[in-house]
Amino acid sequence: MQAPDDFNPIPGQAVELQPGLRRIVAPNPSPMTNRGTNTYLLGTRDIAVIDPGPQSEPHLEAILNAVQPGQRISHIIVTHTHLDHSPLAAPLSARTGAPVLAFGGPQAGRSAIMSELAQQGLAGGGEGIDTGFRPDIEVAGGARVAGDGWQLEVIHTPGHLGNHIALGWEDVCFTADHVMGWASSLVSPPDGDLTDFMQACHRLRARDWSVFHAGHGAPITDPAGRLDWLINHRLAREAQILAALEDQPGSARDLATRIYTDTPAALLPAAARNVFAHLVDLSGKSKVAFDGELSANARFFRQT
């Protein structure tokens, strides 16, 4: 994996990545966002702003200041509705008149099993959903979004969040938080669905990409290799969970305690949510079963 310290941009500075594409990093560094959210400006006349970022007046001004003479912001595209990606869309739209495009609102694209878990009372793990977000224009997978001199293909990539999209620009893909170079993507029920996540990884892997521009961190110059790593990382965790269940049945928390032996106690709840995401996926594949209703507190065991 790439070390976070290898990527140390200046927040608010527009950096050209290739002709027609610039990146501005928002001033919101954290353990979950690396150096901050990457906002991309695509185009030389009509500018598409991809992921305007968190609520931040300095970042808003940085985006507006990056618009050069003869340019205008024509599209604002939100890849998903986490609080570090979507809140600045409305203020930027108000300042520029550009419409906001996204797959949908916070619950759009949520899988049936995750909708059921949410109805049973399972809440998110604190990742921060922009609950009031509504796009001006909804774009489904396969849609095309075009401006003067550029065209983007919308690729629905649920898993990190049901409404998550990637954007294909010729052989370049903006992968947002689905594929990142500095960390594996968070998949936390009921907002995240591991079955959907893995299917989306395989769909991206079937394409020939030259570079991934992620929601956080540096460009990924070996997209196929990174996807292989991400898929194998999840399969290795699955194997650990199945091996632990061979030894003894248990809840998601029990299994996390046994598997994440070097994890500080404060981080075990997040680890348990990750384990639960795998357990939901494994139950759907009939590799594990559980007592009573499906929940993080249910007792899981190997399916024979």
C-alpha positions in Angstrom: 0.0 0.0 0.0 1.1 3.6 -0.6 2.1 5.5 2.5 0.0 8.5 3.2 3.1 10.7 3.6 3.9 10.2 0.0 1.1 12.5 -0.9 1.3 15.9 0.7 -0.4 18.6 -1.5 -1.1 22.2 -0.5 -4.8 22.6 0.3 -6.6 25.1 -2.0 -4.0 24.9 -4.7 -5.2 23.9 -8.2 -2.7 21.4 -9.6 -2.8 20.3 -13.3 -2.8 16.5 -13.5 -3.0 16.4 -17.2 -4.3 18.7 -19.9 -7.9 19.6 -19.1 -7.8 18.2 -15.6 -6.9 19.9 -12.3 -7.2 18.9 -8.6 -7.8 21.0 -5.5 -7.5 19.3 -2.1 -9.9 20.5 0.6 -8.6 21.5 4.0 -10.2 18.6 5.8 -7.4 16.1 6.6 -8.2 13.2 9.0 -7.6 9.5 9.5 -10.7 8.9 7.3 -9.9 11.5 4.5 -6.1 11.2 4.2 -4.8 14.8 3.3 -8.3 15.9 2.5 -11.0 15.5 -0.1 -9.9 15.7 -3.8 -12.0 18.0 -5.9 -11.5 17.7 -9.6 -12.0 20.4 -12.3 -12.5 18.8 -15.7 -12.5 20.9 -18.9 -10.9 23.9 -20.5 -14.1 26.0 -21.2 -17.1 24.2 -19.6 -15.8 23.0 -16.2 -17.2 20.0 -14.4 -16.5 20.1 -10.7 -16.3 16.5 -9.4 -16.9 16.2 -5.7 -17.0 19.9 -4.5 -16.2 18.6 -1.0 -17.1 19.5 2.6 -18.8 22.7 3.9 -15.8 25.0 3.7 -15.7 28.6 2.7 -12.0 28.6 1.9 -12.5 25.5 -0.3 -15.4 27.2 -2.1 -13.3 30.3 -2.8 -10.4 28.1 -4.0 -12.7 26.4 -6.5 -14.2 29.7 -7.7 -10.7 31.3 -8.0 -9.5 28.4 -10.1 -12.0 29.4 -12.9 -10.0 31.2 -15.5 -11.1 33.8 -18.0 -13.2 32.2 -20.7 -14.2 29.4 -18.4 -17.4 28.7 -16.5 -18.5 26.0 -14.1 -21.2 24.2 -16.1 -21.7 21.0 -14.0 -21.3 20.0 -10.4 -21.1 16.2 -10.0 -21.3 14.5 -6.6 -20.0 10.9 -6.5 -21.8 10.1 -3.2 -23.4 11.8 -0.2 -20.8 11.5 2.6 -20.2 14.8 4.4 -16.7 15.1 3.0 -17.9 15.1 -0.6 -21.3 16.6 -1.1 -22.2 19.5 1.2 -20.4 22.2 -0.8 -22.5 21.4 -3.9 -25.4 23.6 -3.0 -23.3 26.7 -2.1 -21.2 26.2 -5.3 -24.4 25.9 -7.4 -25.8 29.1 -5.8 -22.7 31.0 -6.7 -22.4 29.7 -10.3 -25.9 28.6 -11.4 -24.5 25.2 -12.4 -26.8 22.2 -11.7 -25.9 19.5 -9.2 -25.8 15.9 -10.7 -25.7 12.7 -8.6 -27.2 9.2 -8.5 -29.7 10.3 -6.0 -30.4 11.2 -2.4 -28.8 9.6 0.7 -30.7 6.3 0.5 -30.7 5.9 -3.3 -29.2 2.7 -4.5 -29.4 1.0 -1.1 -29.7 -2.8 -1.5 -32.8 -4.6 -0.3 -31.0 -6.4 2.6 -29.5 -3.1 3.8 -32.9 -1.4 3.5 -34.3 -4.2 5.7 -31.6 -3.8 8.3 -32.1 0.0 8.4 -35.8 -0.6 9.0 -34.9 -2.9 11.9 -33.0 0.0 13.5 -29.4 -0.6 12.3 -27.9 2.9 12.1 -24.7 4.0 10.3 -21.4 3.8 11.9 -20.7 7.6 12.2 -19.2 8.0 8.7 -21.4 11.1 8.2 -24.2 11.1 5.7 -25.4 14.4 4.1 -29.0 13.7 4.9 -30.4 16.8 3.3 -28.7 16.3 -0.1 -30.9 16.3 -3.2 -29.4 16.6 -6.7 -31.0 18.8 -9.4 -30.4 16.0 -11.9 -30.3 12.3 -11.1 -27.9 10.3 -13.3 -28.1 6.5 -13.5 -25.4 4.0 -14.4 -24.6 4.2 -18.1 -25.7 7.8 -18.4 -23.4 10.2 -20.3 -22.7 13.7 -19.0 -21.0 16.1 -21.5 -19.6 19.6 -21.7 -17.6 21.5 -24.2 -14.7 19.2 -25.0 -15.3 16.4 -22.5 -17.7 13.5 -21.8 -18.1 11.4 -18.7 -19.7 8.0 -18.4 -21.6 7.4 -15.1 -20.7 4.0 -13.6 -22.8 3.0 -10.6 -20.4 1.5 -8.0 -22.5 0.9 -4.8 -20.8 -0.7 -1.8 -19.1 2.1 0.1 -22.5 3.8 -0.2 -25.6 2.8 -2.3 -25.6 6.0 -4.3 -21.9 5.9 -5.1 -20.8 6.5 -8.7 -17.5 6.4 -10.5 -17.0 8.5 -13.7 -15.2 7.3 -16.8 -13.4 9.9 -18.9 -11.9 8.0 -21.9 -9.4 5.6 -20.2 -9.3 7.6 -16.9 -11.7 6.8 -14.1 -12.7 9.0 -11.1 -13.2 6.3 -8.5 -14.1 8.5 -5.5 -14.0 6.3 -2.4 -14.6 3.0 -4.1 -10.9 2.6 -5.0 -8.2 4.5 -3.2 -4.5 4.1 -3.2 -3.8 4.9 0.5 -6.4 2.7 2.2 -9.1 0.1 1.5 -12.6 1.5 1.1 -14.9 1.5 4.2 -18.0 -0.7 3.8 -20.3 -0.2 6.8 -23.9 -1.5 6.9 -26.5 -0.4 6.4 -25.1 2.3 4.2 -22.4 0.0 2.8 -23.0 -3.4 1.2 -20.0 -5.7 0.6 -21.8 -7.8 -2.0 -22.5 -4.7 -4.1 -18.9 -3.5 -3.4 -17.3 -6.7 -4.7 -19.5 -6.8 -7.8 -18.6 -3.2 -8.6 -14.9 -4.0 -8.2 -15.2 -6.8 -10.7 -17.1 -4.5 -13.1 -14.3 -1.9 -12.9 -11.7 -4.7 -13.3 -13.2 -5.8 -16.6 -12.3 -2.4 -18.1 -8.8 -1.2 -19.3 -8.0 2.0 -17.4 -4.8 4.0 -17.5 -5.2 5.8 -14.1 -7.7 6.1 -11.2 -8.2 9.5 -9.6 -9.6 8.8 -6.2 -11.6 10.8 -3.7 -8.6 10.9 -1.4 -4.9 10.4 -2.0 -2.6 10.4 -5.0 -3.5 9.1 -8.5 -3.4 5.3 -8.8 -1.2 4.5 -11.8 -1.8 0.7 -11.7 -5.6 0.5 -11.6 -5.7 -3.3 -12.4 -3.1 -4.1 -9.7 -4.9 -1.9 -7.1 -8.3 -3.6 -7.8 -6.7 -7.0 -7.6 -5.2 -6.0 -4.2 -8.6 -4.7 -3.0 -10.5 -7.8 -4.1 -7.9 -10.2 -2.6 -7.8 -8.1 0.7 -11.5 -8.7 1.1 -11.3 -12.4 0.2 -8.5 -12.8 2.8 -10.7 -11.2 5.5 -13.5 -13.5 4.4 -11.3 -16.5 4.9 -10.3 -15.3 8.3 -13.9 -15.0 9.4 -14.8 -18.4 8.1 -11.8 -19.9 9.9 -12.8 -18.2 13.1 -16.3 -19.6 12.8 -14.8 -23.1 12.3 -13.4 -22.7 15.8 -16.4 -21.3 17.4 -19.7 -19.5 16.5 -20.1 -15.9 17.6 -21.4 -12.4 16.9 -19.7 -9.8 14.8 -18.2 -8.3 17.9 -16.9 -11.7 19.1 -15.4 -12.4 15.7 -13.8 -9.0 15.5 -12.2 -9.4 18.9 -10.7 -12.8 17.8 -9.5 -11.6 14.4 -8.3 -8.0 15.1 -6.0 -9.0 17.9 -3.7 -6.0 17.4 -6.5 -3.4 17.2 -7.0 -0.9 20.0 -10.3 -1.4 21.9 -11.6 2.0 20.8 -11.5 0.8 17.2 -13.2 -2.5 17.7 -16.7 -1.2 17.0 -15.5 -0.2 13.5 -13.9 -3.6 13.1 -17.1 -5.3 14.2 -19.0 -3.4 11.5 -16.6 -4.5 8.9 -16.9 -8.1 10.1 -20.7 -7.7 10.0 -20.5 -6.5 6.4 -18.7 -9.7 5.5 -21.2 -11.8 7.5 -24.1 -10.4 5.6 -22.3 -11.1 2.3 -21.5 -14.7 3.5 -25.0 -15.4 4.6 -26.2 -14.3 1.1 -23.8 -16.8 -0.4 -25.0 -19.5 2.1 -21.6 -19.9 3.6 -22.8 -18.9 7.1 -26.1 -19.0 9.0 -27.3 -17.3 12.1 -29.7 -17.7 15.0 -32.9 -15.6 14.9 -33.0 -12.4 12.8 -30.0 -11.1 10.9 -28.3 -8.5 13.0 -24.8 -7.6 14.2 -25.7 -9.2 17.6 -26.9 -12.5 16.0 -24.9 -15.7 16.7 -23.3 -16.7 13.4 -22.0 -20.2 12.5 -20.5 -22.0 9.5 -23.1 -23.3 7.0 -22.6 -27.0 6.2 
